[in-house]
Structures are given as C-alpha cells and as structure tokens.
Amino acid sequence: QVQLVEPGGGLVQAGGPLRLSCASSGRSISSSAMGWFRRAPGKEREIVAAISGSGGSTYYAASVKGRFTISRDNAKNTVFLQMNTLKPEDTAVYSCAADPNNPVDVVGGPGRYVYWGQGTQVTVAS
C-alpha cells in the first residue's frame, strides 16, 4: 500500500517560489511514475507535471513549462515540485499521484494513477 503525503502548500506572493513535496509511507514509489495535479475552484483537475520512475523523463503542462520543475529522490521516497514565478492563476489544490503499473510513460491523465495524496492548498496572492 502506498500512502502519499504532501506538505509544503501555503500562501505566497505572485512572482515568488514555493516547493511542494510528496512523500510515500509504506511501499516504495521508486518504481512508480509520479504526477502532480491541481484543481482550481470551479475547474476540472488538470495535470501539472509528471516524472518517470527513473526520473529520466518528465512532462509539463504548457501553462507551467519553464516555471515549474518536477524531480524525485528515490532514496528518500519523495517527489518534489519546485514552482517559480507563481501567478494568481496557479492557485489551486495540488495533489500528487503514483502509477506503479507503468513507470516509464509520463503522459496520461488522472485515470492511470492508482494512489493519491490528500492534496495541499497553494494560494498565490496578487
């Protein structure tokens, strides 16, 4: 069983940085593809970034490319999302998810992910 916990959310001023982390307790996520998703009020959940199990492949949504960086430390069973130059439209609940069945691909929507964290609120003030 994989249990994902995402500390690191909070309130930040526009233009500022914030780093989210996603740690797994229980089963290792080192062989899982990992994704970060977000859901803003009144909007559907969207993928933000994804990373393969080895960390060799990544994917970014167009809206965050060049500003966000996904990375992982498999030794620490943790995935990170470094968010820079934050904008008010980045305000959302951010969740991480794990896909242990296909660790190589980084494309694909929420349906492929098996385990989900509870989410953490990120609010960007203008």
N, C-alpha and C positions, 0 to 999 in steps of 0.2 A: 504494500500500500504506500502511496506517495501522498504526503501532506505538504502543501505549499503555503508558505507564509511570506507576506510581502510587507516588511516595514519600510519606511522611508518616504511616505507621502507627506503632504503638508501644503502650506501656503507659501507662495514665492512671488516676487515681483516680476512683471514682464521683463524679458531680457536676461533674467537670471538663470542659474543652473539648478538642477536637482537630480539626485541619483536614487533610483529605486533598486532594491534588491529582492530577490526571490530565493528563499532557502527551502530546501526539502528536508523534512524529517522522515525517518523511516527508510524506505527504499531509495537507492541512489538514482539520481537523474542524469548521471554522466553519459548514459547511452540513449537519452531521450532528446528529441528535438524540442526546443522550448520556444514559446511565443509570448509576446506581450500584447495585450489587447486593451482597448479603452472604450468606455461608454459615457458619452456626454448626455446631459439631461435632454430628453425628447429625441434622442438619436439612437440609431442602432449601434450595436457593438461593432467595432472595427479593429482589424489587426494593425498594430503599430510596427512591430518588428519581430523577426524570428531568427533562430540560430540553430544550426545542426548540432548533433551530439558531440562531434569533434571540435566544433567551433570554427570549422573551416569555411562554412558557407553562412551567409546572412541575407536577410531580406528586410527592406524598409518600405513602408508606405510612402508615397510621393510627398505627402504633407509633412513628413518628419525627416526625410532624407537630407543629410548634410547637417542636421541639428542633433539628432539622437544617435546613440551608439549602443548596440547590444553586445554583451560579452558574457563569458562564463568562466568560472573557476571550478573545474570538475573535482579537484582535490577537496574543495570546500563545499561541494554540492550546491553551488549558488550561481544564479544568473543575475546579471545587472542590466539596468537600462539607464545610461547617462543621458540626461536631457539638458541641452544647452539652448540658449536664446529662446526661452519659453515665451509663448504667446497666450493671450487670454483664451484663444480657441483651443488650446491644449488642455483646458480644464475638463476633467473627467475622472471617473473611477477607473483606475488602472489595475489589470489583473494579469497574472502570469499563468501559463498553462503548459502542460507536458504531454508529449506524444511519444510513448515508449515503443510504439509499433513501427514507426518509420523515422528513424533518427537522422536520415540523410537529407530528405527534402525540407526546404524552408518555405515552400509555397503551400497555400491551402488555408481555408477558413477555419472558423472555430470548431466545425464538426469533426475535425480529425483529432482534436485534443481530448485526452482522456481525463486528466487530472487538472483541477483548477484551484487557484488560491481564492481567498475571500475578497480580495480587492482592497485597494487603498486610494483614498481621495487625494487628488492633486488639484489645487486651485491656483490659478495664475491671475494675480491682480494687475489691472492696467494702471 
